[in-house]
Amino acid sequence: MTKILILYVDAGQGHRKVAEAVAEELKSRNTSELQVEVSDALEKTNWLFRCSYPVIYHRLVVWAPWLWGFFYYFTNLSVVYFLIAPLRSFWNWIQSGKLRRYLTKERFNYIVFTHFFPAEVCATAKKKGLIDSKLITIVTDVIPHAVWQNSGTDFYWVMASESAEVLLRNGITPTQIHPNGIPVSSEFLEKVDVSALKNNFGLKPNRLTVLFTSGSFGIGPTETVLDSFENLRDKIQALVVCGKNQTLFETLNRKRFPFPVVLFGFVDNMHELMSVADLLVAKPGGATTCESLAKKLPMVIMSPIPGQESYNAKWLVSRGAAFQIKDPGEIKDIVSKIVNQPHTLDAMKQAIERIAKPQAASDIANFILSDFKK
């Protein structure tokens, strides 16, 4: 029996979605010799740490993104991280006693991480001889921050060649690095009837469909952008995912726009929304980035979280797969250009095909199963 544990941390939705995509693929193999478990690592920490961790992250990225960005860049400096790494490891160690006891009891063959907290805890436990599992870290952003890189990790699964270059510079061997993309759910690979979906959503054919999603936190000046589309009323329509932002949902729901606008709260059918969209306006989180690439959906990037999302944005723009804006008013100009020059989207979709790795979940499942047979 091959026992595989996939650990994420529920701070935003991206880490969980990647973990579930890997688990889904492994379970689809229908083998009785495979036991797959997915778990939030915070559930096996002390109560205070478990409750405060996602709250602190949320407050920082919403209320003080500049402060989050400062800590991100500062702690990624080699000298700084060299000094704080022992303190970080000690802090994580005292929070994770329950997790370590669980791992030593269950003795998993493989532990896969989509967040850096359990990755560091387990790498330390392995170095201390408490576990002997193979450890695979899936870095959910383009550029791996220092916190993702832990001695004791066996393999790193990363987005692109640029990701691998960072790890190589930091002394990780080429055989440990697999630049095969971030896993996405098989839902994003399925063919769909776009016309039927548009009809179900109340959308019109032959209009540019713009999908707005601000991530699970519902961040973004969406109302202002929609108002700016007044002169494009006969050319466009919009899907708006408000996430957990009930105020945004209610505000938009009270308005009457001169073109179709369909509102959603928190959704579990993003693959369908991306299927009918021509353009995505979003923050470039790792999971959102790879889902959009799998759907060959060009992106307009606004309000990236300083740090990891800033790097994701830079990579997408440099590869011709996205626009990036500083002011919401710029979206109108981009949409107007696309309406008047449809070939713009065609060129971006070709660029996306060159960098997308939609089979990442299948690739990592194949890798784990083949590695175990060695």
N, C-alpha and C positions, 0 to 999 in steps of 0.2 A: 504493500500500500504506500503510495506516494502522498505525503501530507504537505499541503501548501497553504500558507497563511498569507493573506494580503492585508496590510495595515495602512490605514489612512488616518487623517485628522480632520474632523469636521469643522474646518475654519474656511468658510466659503464652500461652494459646491464642487469645484474642480477636482480636488484631490479624491473625493469620494467617487465621482463619476469615472475617473480613470481606473480606480481600484475595481469598480463594478464591471468595467469593460473587460478587464483582464480575467476576472472571475467568470464572467459570462462566456468568454471564449474557451476557457479551460473546461468548464462544465459541459459545453457543447460537444466535447469529444466523446461523451457517453462511455466512459471506461470505468469499470467497477474498481480499478486499481488506483483511482485518483480521488483524493479527499480535499476539497477546496473550502476554505473559510475566509470570509471577509469581515473585518472588524475595525471599529474606530479605536485607535490606540488610547485615546483619552478615557475611554470607558474602563480602562485598567490602570488608572492613576488615582491619586487621592482626590477627594471631593472638591477642594478649593482650586486645585490646579485644573481639574476637568472643567469646572464652571467658568473660571476666569480666562482661560487661554483664548477661546474664540471671541469672548467679549472684548478683551483688550485689543485683539487684532482688528475686529470690526470697528471699534471706536477710533483707532489710529488711522485706518485707511479712509474712514468717512469724515472724521472731524479734524485730523491733523496729518494728511498725507505727506506733507513736507517733512514731518518728524519721522514718519516711517521711512521715507526715502533717505533721510540723513543716516539713520541707523543701518539701513540696508547697505549703502555705499561705504560707510565708515567701517562696519564690521567685516566687509569684504576685502579690506586692505590686509595684505599678508602679515604685516607686523602686528596690527591690531588683533587679527583673529588668532595669531599665535599666542597672544597674551590672554585672550578671553576664552579660548577653547577649553582649557582645564576647568575653568569656573562653570562654563556651560555644561560640560560633561558631568561635573559633580552635581549641579542643580537637577539635570535630567535624571541622574541616577537616584537621587533621593525621592523623586516624584514617581518613579516607575517600578517600585518594588513588586506590586501586584502583577504587572506585565511580565517582569522577569520570572516570577514564580510560575506563571502560566506557561511560558515558553520552555522552561526547564522540565516541566511536567509533561507537556504534550510532545516535545521533540519533533518539530516539523522538519521535513527535508529541505524545504525552501521557504524563505520569508521574503515577500515582495513589498516594497515600500513606495507609496506615492506622496509621502511627506517626510521632511527631514528630521522631525523629532523621534519617531520610532526607529528611523534609520541609524541615528547616532546611538541610541540606547542599545540596540541589538548589536551594532558593531563593537561597542565597548564590552558587552556581555560575551561576545565571541572571543575577543582578545583575552578576556579573563578565563576562558575555558568553560563558561557556564552553558553555552550552547555550541552545537557544531553544524547548524543549518547553513545552507548556501544562502547568501544575502544578495538580493537584487534591488537596486535603487532605481526607480523611474523618476528622472528629473522632469518636473512638469512645466518647466520654462526653458527658453532657448539657452540662456546663459546660466550655468550652474554656479550659484553662490557658494561660498566656502562652507556653509553649514550642510550642504549636500554631500560633501566629500569627507568620508570617514574611513580611516584605516581599519581593515577587517571586512570591508565590503568586497564581495567577490566580483560583481558585475554592475555596470552602469548602463541604463537604457536611456538614451537622450534623443533630442529632437532632430539635430542636424550636425553637419560637419563642424560648424562653428562651435557647437556645444562640446564636441569631442576635443577640439583644439584647446579649450580651456582646461579640460581634465588632463590632457597630455602635458601641458605646461606645468601642471602641479604635480607631476610625477606618477600619474596613474598610467599603467601600461596599456598599449593598444589592444591587447587581447581581452582586457576587462571592459572595453567600451563598445557599445552597439548603437550607432547613430541611426536607428530605424524608426524614429517617430514616437509620438505619444499615443497610446491606445485610445480608441473611441469605440462606443457601442456599435454593434453590428447594424443597429437601426439606421445609422448614417450611411451605410453602404447599400441599403436596399433600394431597388427601383420603385418609384411611386408614380401614381397617376396625377400629374401636376394639375391638369384641368379639373379633375374631380375634387382635389383638395382646395383649389381656389374657390370653387363653387360652394364647398362646405363652409369655408371661412367668410363667404359673402364678398369675395373679391371679384373684380371685373377682369376679363381677358385683355391682352394687348396694352397693359399699362405697366410702367416701371413699378415694381413692388419693393418697398424699402422696409426692412425689418430692424426695429430698434430693440436692443436688449442691453441692459446695464448690469448684467450679472445678478447674482442672487440678492444683492443689497439694493437694487433698484436705484442706482445713482445716475444722474444725468439731466441736463436741461432740455428734456424732450419736448415740452410744450412750446418753448421758444422756437425750436427747429421746425416743428410742424406748422406753426404760424407763418414761418418764412416761405412756405411752399404755396402761398396763395396764388401766385401767377402761374403755377404748374398744375392747377386744379384738374385739367382735362388729361393730364399725362401720367399722373402718379397715383399711388395708393400706399397705405402704410399698415404694418402690423407692429404693435407696441407691447412688449413684455415689461410689465412694471415690477415684476418680482414681488418682494415683500413690502414695497413702497405703496401702501394703501392710499396715502394722500395723493400721490401722483395719479393713481388709477381713478380716484374719485374726481380729481380736478379735470382730467381729460374726458371723463365720462359725461361731465356736465356741459362740455363744449360741443359745438356742431361745426365740423370742418367741411369745406367745400369739395372734399374728395373722400373716398372710403378710408376710414381709420378703424381698425379692429383691435380692441384692447384685451389683454390677458393679465392675469395676476401671476402667480407662480406656476410654471408649466412643466409637464413631463413629456411633451411632444415637440421638443425643439427641432428634432429631425424633420418633422413635417413643415414647420414654419420656415426652416432653412431651404426646404425643397421648393417652396413656392416663391421665395424671395430672389430678387436680382442683386440686391445690395444689402449688406449688413452694417449697421451702425452700432458699435459695441466697444467695450473695454477688452484689450487683448490678453485675457487670462489664458493659461496654457491649454485648458480643455476647450474653451471657446475657439481658440485659434485653430486647433487641430480638427475640431468638428466642422468649422467653416471651410478648411482646406479639403476635408473629405467630401464636402458638398460642392466644391469648386465655386465657392461663394465669395466674391470680392468684399473687402471690408473698408469701412471708414472708421478710423480709430479716434476716439475722443476720451479725454480724461483717464489715461492709463495711470495705474498706481505707480508712483515713482519707484524705480528699482526693477523688479522682475518684469513688470508689464512694459516698462519703458524699453527694455532690451527686446522684448517680444515685438513691440511696435517697430523699432528700428530695423529688425530683421525682416519683417513682412514688407515694409516700405522698400528696403534695399533690394528685395527680390521681385518687386513689381506686383505684389499681391494685395496691396492695401494703400489707401490714402491716410495721411495723418493730418489732423487739424488742431489748431490752438484755440480757435473761437468757433462756437456753434454756428455762427452765421456763414461760415465757409462751406457748410454742408449744402446749402442751397446752390452755390456755384458748381459744386461737384455734381450734384444731381442734374442741374441744367445742362452741364457738359455731356453727361451720359445720355440724357434724353435727345440731345441734338447730334451726338456722335456715338451711336450704339456700339461701334467697333471698339470703343474704349474698354468696355466690359469683356469683349472677346479676347483682347490682348492680355487683360488681367487673368482671365481664366486659363489661358495658355501658360502664363507665368506660374499660376497655382499648380498646374499639372506637373511642372518641373520640380516642385518642392514638396508636394503632398505625399504622405506615406499612410494611406488609409488602412493598410493591412497590418499596422503595428501590433494590434492585439493578437492577431493570428501568428505573427512572427515571434512574439515573445512566448506564446503558448508552445509553439513548435520548439523554440530554443530550450525551454524548461524540460519538456518531455524528452528531447533528444539528449540533453545534458545528463539527465538522470540515468539514461541507458548506458552511459559510458562506463 
